[in-house]
Amino acid sequence: KLAGCTLFITGASRGIGKAIALKAAKDGANIVIAAKTAEPHPTLPGTIYTAAAEIEAAGGKALPCVVNVREEQQIINAVEKAVKTFGGIDILVNNASAISLTGTLETETKKVNLMMDVNVRGTYLTSKTCLPHLRKSRNPHILNLSPPMNMNPMWFKNHCAYTISKYGMSMCVLGMAEEFRGEVAVNALWPKTAIHTAALDMLGGSGIEKQCRKTDILADAAYCILTKPKSFTGNFVIDEVLLREEGVKDFDVYAIAPG
């Protein structure tokens, strides 16, 4: 279904972004890996080049680009390179994200700046830069990895800055889905459970993975969304809810510890 389609995925060198990339690669898609890890990270596995090798092994074509979404020029350069290499962009996945689950007094200003810059501004600028190319595609999609906007204070009280930044991504979905209705589909995807990634290991410590699902569940849900017509827009999708609607019954396959 995604054969020949070009996906521009931020933060695709590892974790959820890479899982979505590999799922599309199996169809023979072109993947632009827009992430900042070019040299191996001391604690996190994977670079844009190791991800590119995996994508090509899975059957896709890969274009690794060094992109820190805080730097507008790096986004512009990568988009230009993508269009030059693959002839256009069909899908944008705004996956790059910064996280600090800390209270107001414990969150350093540089962490606040990082979350606002990467999550809100980075998503906004990457969307803005890709949109002129997306509008030329037959079935263009933007997918943000961000939550449904629930104004219950419980989602804010323990990590106010992080929630504001992720809801900023969700507000991009609300606004852009309406602004580009009929032209470009814009949706959000969020997991029902915690997802096991290297970033979560750093946050949660050892043993946390037993409470988690694999990144595959988000890759499968993203694939469902990205293969729908562009009339499917403005939705805040929860992975499990969508997959149940698509007929998936066994969710143990996604569990790190089944049951």
GIQUI-V132219 format. One record per residue. RES is the residue in one letter. PHI is phi in degrees with one decimal (NA if undefined). PSI is psi in whole degrees, -180 to 180 (none if undefined). Layout:
# GIQUI-V132219
RES_PHI_PSI / RES_PHI_PSI
This chain:
# GIQUI-V132219
K_NA_-34 / L_-103.1_13 / A_-57.6_129 / G_80.4_-8 / C_-77.3_147 / T_-107.8_121 / L_-108.4_128 / F_-103.8_110 / I_-118.8_119 / T_-81.8_145 / G_64.0_37 / A_-93.1_9 / S_-78.6_-15 / R_-161.0_175 / G_61.2_-139 / I_-64.5_-42 / G_-58.9_-44 / K_-68.0_-38 / A_-61.3_-42 / I_-64.8_-40 / A_-62.8_-45 / L_-66.5_-37 / K_-62.3_-44 / A_-70.0_-34 / A_-61.6_-32 / K_-62.1_-25 / D_-83.5_-11 / G_91.4_32 / A_-80.5_161 / N_-94.9_130 / I_-119.8_123 / V_-93.6_114 / I_-89.7_96 / A_-99.1_89 / A_-144.2_166 / K_-97.0_-8 / T_-86.6_100 / A_-98.4_-35 / E_-101.3_145 / P_-54.0_135 / H_-82.9_144 / P_-59.8_-34 / T_-119.2_-20 / L_-104.3_135 / P_-76.5_152 / G_92.5_143 / T_-128.7_176 / I_-63.2_-26 / Y_-81.4_-38 / T_-68.2_-37 / A_-63.6_-41 / A_-60.9_-42 / A_-63.0_-41 / E_-66.0_-41 / I_-63.7_-43 / E_-68.4_-37 / A_-64.6_-30 / A_-80.8_-10 / G_114.0_3 / G_-100.6_177 / K_-109.0_140 / A_-122.9_141 / L_-126.6_99 / P_-77.5_127 / C_-129.3_133 / V_-76.1_111 / V_-135.7_116 / N_-98.8_114 / V_-66.0_-5 / R_-76.4_-16 / E_-107.1_104 / E_-56.7_-40 / Q_-64.1_-35 / Q_-66.1_-37 / I_-63.5_-50 / I_-58.7_-45 / N_-61.9_-43 / A_-67.1_-40 / V_-64.7_-43 / E_-61.7_-42 / K_-64.8_-40 / A_-62.5_-45 / V_-66.9_-39 / K_-65.4_-40 / T_-77.5_-46 / F_-111.5_-4 / G_88.7_-2 / G_164.7_-175 / I_-133.6_129 / D_-104.3_-30 / I_-141.2_135 / L_-116.9_127 / V_-113.3_111 / N_-87.7_92 / N_-110.2_-28 / A_-55.8_134 / S_-154.4_148 / A_-115.2_142 / I_-136.2_135 / S_-145.8_106 / L_-87.0_68 / T_-125.8_154 / G_-71.0_171 / T_-57.9_-46 / L_-76.1_-22 / E_-90.9_-11 / T_-89.9_112 / E_-65.1_151 / T_-56.5_-40 / K_-64.5_-30 / K_-72.7_-40 / V_-59.3_-48 / N_-59.7_-43 / L_-60.5_-48 / M_-65.1_-42 / M_-67.8_-41 / D_-67.4_-47 / V_-75.4_-52 / N_-74.5_-51 / V_-87.1_-61 / R_-65.4_-42 / G_-62.3_-44 / T_-63.1_-45 / Y_-62.5_-48 / L_-69.5_-38 / T_-66.1_-41 / S_-61.4_-47 / K_-59.1_-41 / T_-72.9_-35 / C_-81.6_-26 / L_-55.6_-43 / P_-58.8_-32 / H_-80.7_-39 / L_-59.7_-39 / R_-62.2_-19 / K_-89.3_-9 / S_-81.0_157 / R_-72.2_-38 / N_-138.6_69 / P_-78.3_145 / H_-137.3_143 / I_-115.1_132 / L_-126.4_119 / N_-101.6_134 / L_-85.3_85 / S_-150.9_159 / P_-86.3_161 / P_-60.7_145 / M_-84.5_105 / N_-113.7_118 / M_-86.4_12 / N_-62.9_127 / P_-55.8_-21 / M_-61.0_-26 / W_-80.2_-11 / F_-107.0_-32 / K_-62.7_-32 / N_-94.1_-16 / H_-155.3_65 / C_-56.9_-47 / A_-63.7_-43 / Y_-62.6_-46 / T_-61.2_-44 / I_-56.7_-44 / S_-67.6_-40 / K_-72.5_-37 / Y_-67.4_-26 / G_-61.0_-41 / M_-64.3_-40 / S_-68.0_-34 / M_-68.3_-31 / C_-60.5_-39 / V_-63.5_-49 / L_-55.3_-50 / G_-71.2_-48 / M_-72.6_-32 / A_-60.0_-40 / E_-75.8_-42 / E_-63.7_-37 / F_-112.0_24 / R_-56.6_132 / G_88.7_-15 / E_-111.4_-51 / V_-135.9_130 / A_-77.3_137 / V_-132.8_118 / N_-136.5_165 / A_-119.0_148 / L_-130.7_137 / W_-145.0_144 / P_-79.8_150 / K_-75.4_-32 / T_-119.2_174 / A_-65.5_148 / I_-115.0_134 / H_-80.0_113 / T_-137.1_170 / A_-61.5_-35 / A_-63.5_-38 / L_-69.1_-36 / D_-56.8_-41 / M_-67.1_-37 / L_-76.3_-44 / G_-97.0_-18 / G_80.1_178 / S_-70.4_148 / G_90.2_-14 / I_-63.3_-28 / E_-63.1_-23 / K_-63.7_-22 / Q_-95.4_7 / C_-114.9_166 / R_-107.5_164 / K_-76.3_159 / T_-62.0_-20 / D_-54.3_-34 / I_-64.8_-39 / L_-73.0_-35 / A_-63.2_-43 / D_-66.0_-41 / A_-67.7_-41 / A_-60.8_-43 / Y_-60.1_-42 / C_-58.3_-45 / I_-68.3_-46 / L_-72.4_-15 / T_-97.6_1 / K_-82.1_159 / P_-65.7_160 / K_-67.1_-10 / S_-70.0_-17 / F_-82.6_96 / T_-146.8_156 / G_74.6_21 / N_-99.2_143 / F_-108.2_99 / V_-95.5_135 / I_-101.2_130 / D_-49.6_-53 / E_-64.9_-40 / V_-60.6_-46 / L_-64.1_-46 / L_-66.2_-34 / R_-62.9_-43 / E_-62.5_-31 / E_-83.6_0 / G_100.8_5 / V_-74.2_131 / K_-113.7_-32 / D_-98.0_106 / F_-96.8_-4 / D_-64.5_-27 / V_-62.5_-24 / Y_-92.1_-10 / A_-79.8_139 / I_-68.2_-44 / A_-119.9_97 / P_-51.7_142 / G_97.6_none
